[in-house]
Amino acid sequence: MAELKEARVPDIGGYDDVPVIEVLVAVGDSVAKDQGLITLESDKATMEVPAPFAGVIKELKVKVGDALSEGSVVAMIEAADAGAAASADKPASAPAPAVIESKDDPIVEPVAPAAKPDNIAEVSIAASQAAQAAEAAPMGAGLPPVRFDAEALLPGKVPYASPAVRLFARELGVDLLQVSGSARGGRISKEDVQNHVKHALQTGGAATAAVGGGGGLNLLPWPKVDFAKFGETETKPLSKIKKISGANLARNWAMIPHVTQHDDADITGLEELRVALNKENEKAGIKLTMLAFIMKASVAALQKFPDFNSSLDASGENLTLKKYFHIGFAADTPNGLVVPVVRDVDRKGVIDIAHETSELAKKARDGKLGPAEMSGGCFSISSLGGIGGTAFTPIVNAPEVAILGVSKSATKPVWDGKQFAPRLILPLSLSYDHRVIDGAAAARFTAYLAQLLGDMRRVLL
Ligand code: COA
């Protein structure tokens, strides 16, 4: 005959008055032996109290928020099998163990004992609490816990969820690292997993990374660290420009699959020309910069490879090809990065381009650029050549599809077929949106650009 039995909180490692944060079953539910009944959460760990035997829940003695200790009655269960109930009807001093998970990583897991005794639960707990865990978790066969380094397996990330939720997620094939927790302290609930699955089904999973999808990245919350604990600090708010450009850069970095193609341009002849022209125009106060030549050469490359002068639409399915050539250039200002745009570069000579870039750069530094002077760009150039460096990875300025990074030119020995000759080499780093541009096209574009800079007469062709 079925027997009504108490399910009590087992040995939970000496914790007292631990709040119930989740009731996993309802009256009338059939439960299997070892199935989680409730989840307790101390400030150090999440613990699941398993059913000591299979049966039907007749009465729940606890609710969310109750504080429980070892021996507290959780539920009255009508045992499915009187024999099992009888064997599970142990004194309160030796009830079924809890499943314990720490909120931190790394994790300690037990070796599955060869002959796993009744109600032995798995244990996961922070290494810092390993000794405590070893005591808290009845190991049955007496095998010691085996440490595994969660940090090594999942660098920087271990999802915070109860064992029942982990099991649920495993059954559905859900990677908990992709799920954001909405419960207290960012803990992932069963509903969070369900919502994640619903969302994935509605949006087609990976398609959420498409342009219009908003990302759906479900990233972990930003780490909150009390730095003052480690030393003196001061708070400095980001400038308005940095806040705006930061948000754009973060979106572009997260949503655009970036690849950067590096190449070198031999600008020995071009630099000679630039120096000669500057000398000729010294009295007129005209200064030709390398940037002006690079802009002009970039437009010639954009004309040859029109996909680089395009934007992807929000559906991620169509390109808008532009028949105009407005080139943005990153300008470093005391308040942060801005990108003024020189319009119709294809119709201007390098002297005009140089004049315009220097005017726009001055306006940028003085904080006097208007929105119209920063809009309409087709392709951007970020030149750090005046500062230094040999290569870098610029971030594509969406909705553009490519950006050229320029580093500092340097004289290098180049083999001319007979001997090494000193040549002035300009490093180019082209980052591009790989959804729009293939690697081969990017290599061709960059090589062509290098060829143009090697002999600017080719721009006329
Ligand atoms: N290699 C070697 N020297 C270079 C060079 C290069 N690629 N590019 C410029 N220089 C030299 C210039 O010839 C100049 O030398 P000079 O004073 O002897 O004539 C010096 O470096 C300073 O040039 P700069 O003032 O940088 O002029 P520019 O026309 O090359 O660049 C800006 C103008 C606006 C792009 C530049 O001032 C700027 O703000 N750069 C930073 C861009 C940035 O922050 N990018 C990062 C985005 S993530």
Residues whose N, C-alpha, C, O or C-beta is under 5 A from the ligand:
A	BS01	COA	T289 M290 L291 A330 A331 D332 A361 S382 S383 L384 G385 G386 S407 K408 S409
